[in-house]
Amino acid sequence: MKDSNKKIGRRKFLKAAGAVGAATLVASCSEGGDAGADCIGAPAVLRKKRSLKMVTTWPKNFPGIGTGAERVARRITELTDGGLDIRVYGAGELVPALGAFDAVSQGKADIYHGAEYYWQGKSRAFNFFAAVPFGMTAGEMKAWIYHDGGQELWDELSAAFNIKPFMAGNSGTQMGGWFRSELKGLADLQGLRMRIPGLGGEVMARMGAVPVTKAGGELFLALSQGNIDATEWIGPWNDLAFGFHTIAKYYYYPGFHEPGTTLSMGMNLDLWEDLSNQERAAVESAAAAENDYTLAEFNAQNARALTTLIEEHGVKLTRFPDEILDAMARLSVEVLAETAASDALTGRVYESFAASMARTSRWGEIGERAFTEIREKAMTIAAMASRVDHGG
């Protein structure tokens, strides 16, 4: 009987000790303390769970960018086993499209998904972390941000607004835009109202156009009603989805203003600093994965959509006239130099950006671009040989 009582007492003691340990763990998780590592590995009932709001600058579930926001949010939720449960709000659902940055900065939302040039009113340096005229391609941007000091400068810039930034997508090289009338030279740009954001808009203004900033969801109506004469958006895939080809038949390239546009995810800095190491790793991994996935998706879908636009809708794919391209290049140098001189931090960002681009672009000339040139010749020779073999 005494042995039985001892066993019952021991079980009560162990049960009580376990309860105390669990309570301690819950308290530590709830307070964001040193037990953060244990919070991830602990049973779900003991972990601190957060319901987070992501606001985007894109229409809800819009191909590539809206769906990319949903995908990165889902990846974070899955990697944290529901510890960070993110609900995505499209542009205008919770805050206006261009109000996403302020909402996260002020803690009214937790995360945004957008493009950094939308925030150039806060600092002109933000442009360099999305796209600048005649700037970096997608691959060059990754080299700068991940390996050449770009992320550190981006962190410094965004921290002043209580935000932690990440690359979380890339739409690749964009198109020059849709125009209701043909462009034969600079004279055709005088007074032309064009939706074009960021520093590209400043370049167009110096060429005589009138740049207009509008969120993506507003563009079709503005173009159809004649409130704007031209618009750039992204590329064939998204442009086809918006139906611009039903209004404007002149589709110009190249997109001088956005050679490899980075899509970004910004998290409230107070929230970021309260996450455990494992949660931070999950957020970083999800953003990096989405950055690569989105670029691959855009490259595949743009190729298909361009064929559809030309062969099924009669769109006139046209290269900008040399006179316009020459002016774009010359004026872009002026705009970037003036931007760099706007303040000390922007100057440092520009210097880092330019130095990295000089290095990576030189390698690109020797590596990938040299290869694609000889590949094109090889494909031409192969096509000619095939025609001969088949009696063509």
N, C-alpha and C positions, 0 to 999 in steps of 0.2 A: 504493500500500500504506500509505503514511504517512497519507494522507487517510482511508482506511478505519479505521485504528487510532484516529485522532482522533474519528471519528463514534462508534465503539464506546465510547470513553472518555467522550464527552459524554453518551451515553445512560445509562451507568452512574452518572454524576454526578447526572443529573436523576432517575433512579430512586431513588437513595439520598436525595436531597433531599426527594423526595415522601414517602418512608417516614418520614423524620424529622418532616416537617410533620404527617403523619397521626398519628404517635405523640404529638406534642405536643398535637394536638387531642383525642385520646382521653384523654390525661392530664388536660387542662384540663377536659374534660367530666366525667370521673370524680371530679375534686376539686371540682366545682361552682364553678369559677373564672370569670374574666371572659369566657371564650369561650362562655358559656351561649347567646348568640344564635346562634353558629355551630353549636352542638350540634343545634338544631332543623333548620337548613337543610342539615346535612351528610348524607352517605349513611348509611343505617340502621346499617351495620356500625361507624360511628365514634361514633354517639350513645350517651350513657349511657341505658340502659333500666332502668326500675324496675317491679317487680311489687308492686302495692299491694293492701292488704286494706281493704275497706269493710264495716263492721258496721252493721246497722240495728236499729231498734226494732220493725220490722214483720215479719209473717210473710213468708216467701220468696215473691216474685212476687205479693203481694196487690194487687188492682186499685188503681191510682192512686198508692198510697204505696210499696208494694213494687216495683211496676213502674217507678215514677218514680225510685227509687234505681238500679235497673238501667239506666234510660235515661240518667241523668246520668253514670253511670260509663262507659257506652259512648261518650257524646259526648266525654268527656275523652280516652278512649283514641284515638278517631278523630281528634280535633283535634291530638293530639300525635303522630299517625302511629305509635302503639304505644309511644311513649316512656314514657308513664305507662299501664301495663297494669293495670286495676283489676278485681279479683275481688270480687263482692258476696256477703256472708254474711247470711242472714236471721236474725231473732231466735232465739237459742238454738243456732245452728249453730257459732259460734265463741265467743261470749260471751252471757250472758243479755241480754234486751232492754234492761233498764235499766242494764246494765253497759257500754254502748257508749261513753259519755262517758269513763269512767275508762280504758277500753282504749286510746282514742286519746290521751288526756292522758298516759298512761304509756308510749306508744310500742309497746304490744302489738298495736295495729292502727293503720292510717294515716288512715282517714277514717270518720266516722260519718254516718248519715242518720237524722234523728229529729225531735223537737219539743223546743224549749228548756225548756218548763215541766217536763219530766221531771228537769231538773237543779236545781230550786229548792232542793233540800237543800244545794247548793253555795253558791248565792246567790239570794235572792228576786228579784233583778233579771232573772234569766233569763226569768221569766214574760213580761216585756214584749216579748221577741223571738219569742214564739210567739202567745200570746193572753191577754188579761185580760178579766174581766167588763165588759161594756158598753164595750169598747175599740174598736180600729180595725178597719175592714173591710180586705179584701185590698188595694184600691187605696190606701187611706190608709197602710197598712203600707209599701207600696212607696215612697210619697212620703217617709215618715219615714226609712226605711233608706237610700234612694239619694240623697235630696236635702236632708234636714233634720237631719243630724247623727246619725242612728241607727246607721249602720255604725261610725262612729268610737267611739261608746260601747260598742257590742257588741264591737269589737276589743279595747278596753281591758279590758272585763270578762273576756273569754275568754282573753286573753293570760296572766292570772294562773294559768290552768290549762293553759298550753302548747297552746292551740288557736286556730286562725284560722277564724272562722265565716263562713258565706254563707247567704243565702236560696236555697233550692233546691226550691221548691214551695209551693203554697198550696191548701188544700182549700175555701176560701171560707167562707161563713156555714154553721155547722153546725146540727144539730137539737138540741132540748132533751133527747131521750133516750127510751128505751123503759121503760115501767112496766107491771108485772103487774097493778096495780090503778089505778082511776081516781082522779085528783086533783081534789077539789072545793074544797080550801082548805088553809091552813097546817097544820091538824090532821092531815092525811093524810101529812105529811112527818115527823112525829115518830117517831124510831127507824128510819126507812126507810133501808136499806143500799143506797147507790148508788155505783157506780163512776163517779168524776168526778175528774180530776186538777187540779193547779194551784190557782190562787186561786179558781176556781169551786167547788172542793171546800170551801174555807174558808167561802165564802158559804153553801153548802148546810148546813154544820155549824151555822152560826149560826141557821139556820132550823129546826133540830131533826133533820136527817138525819144519817146516819153515812157520811161519804165513805170510799171504798175506792180504793186505787191498784192497778190491775192492768194488765199488758200486754194488747194487743189479742187475742193468741192465746188468752188464758185466759178471755175474757168469756163466750162461749157456754156453756161448761161451768159456770161459776160461776152464771150466770143460770138455767140449766136445772136445776141441783141445789138452787137456793134459797139459795145462799151470799150472793147479793145479790138485792135486790128490784127494782132498776132499773139501767140502764146508759146512759150516752151513749157514742157512739163517734165517728162522723163525720157521715154523712149518708146519704140513701137508697141510693146506689150501693153503698157499702161495707157498710151495714147489711143490705141485701138479700143480699149475698154471704155474710155471717156467719150469716144465717138467724134473726135475732132475732125476726122476725115469727111464727115457729113457736112461740115461748114467750110473748111479751108482745104484746098487741094494741093497747095505748095508746101512740101515738107523738106526743110533745109537741114544740111549737115555741113561740117561737124559741129558738135556742141562745144564751142571754144570755152564757154563759161563753166562747164562741169565735166571735166575729163575722167573723173572717177569718184563720184559723189558718195561720201561716207554718210550713212545714217547713224544716228546716235541714240544712246539711252542714257538718261541722266537720273540719278537717284538722289533723293534728299540726303545731304551729308550727315545730318544728325542720325538718320536711320542707318546709313551705311556704317557709321562708327559704332552703332549699337549691335551690329550683327556679329555673330561668332565667326571664327576663322573659316569654318567649314561652309557657312552660309555665304561668306564673301567669295570663297573659291567657286561655289556653285553659280553665283551671279556672273563672275568673270568668265567662267567656262561656257555658260549659256550664251553670253554676249559674243564671245569669240567664235563659237560654233555658228551662230546666226550670221555673223559677218561673212563667213565663207559660203554658207548655204545660200544666202540671198544673192550674192554675186553670181554663183553658178546658175541659179534659177533665172536671173535676169538675162544672162547670156544665152541660155537655151530658149527662153520664151520670146526674147526680142527677135531672134533669128526667124522663128516661125511667124510671128506677127508681122514682120516687115514684108515677108512674102505675101501674106494675106492682104495687106494694105495696097501693095502694088498690083498684084494679079487679080484680086477680086473687087477692089474699090477704085482702081484707076488713079491712085495717088501719084503725084509727080515728085519723085525723089530727086532733089537738086542740090548740088554743092554751092555754097555761098560764092558769089563772084570774087575774083582775086582782089579787086579794089576794096571790097568790104572786109575780107580776111586780113589784108595788109593793115587796114585801119584798126581792126580789132586787136591785132598783135601790138601795134605801136601804142595805142591808148591803154592797153592792159598793163604795159610796163609803167606808164605814168600813174595809173590808179594804184597799183601795188606799192610803188615807191611812196606815194602820199599816205597810203594806209599804214605802212611801216613806220612812218614818222608821226603817227597820231599820238602815241604814248610809248613809254619805255618797254612795257611788257609786250605790246603788239610788235615793237621793233625786234625784241628777242625771239618772238614766235616766228616772225618773217625770216630772220637770219637763219634760224634752225631749219625751217621749212626749205629755204632756198639751197642751203648747203647739202641737205639730205637729197633733194631732188637732183642736184648736179651730180652727185655720186651715183645714185641709182639709175638715172637716165643714161649716164655714160655706159654703165654695165648693160642696160637694156638695149642700147644700140648694137653692142657687140654680141649680146646673147640672143634674146627673143626676137627683136626686130630684124636682125640679120638673117635669122633662121626663117622667119615668115616670108621674107623676100625670095629666098631661094626655094622655099616650099611652093610659092605661087608659080615660079618658073617650072618647077618639077610637075606640078599639077597641069599646067598648060601643055607641056610636052606629052604627058600621059594622055590628055584628052585628044590631042592631035593624033597620037599613035592609035588610039581606040577608033577614031573615025576612019583612019586608013585601013585598019583591020576589018572594019565592017563595011568597007566600000563607000565611005562617006566622002 
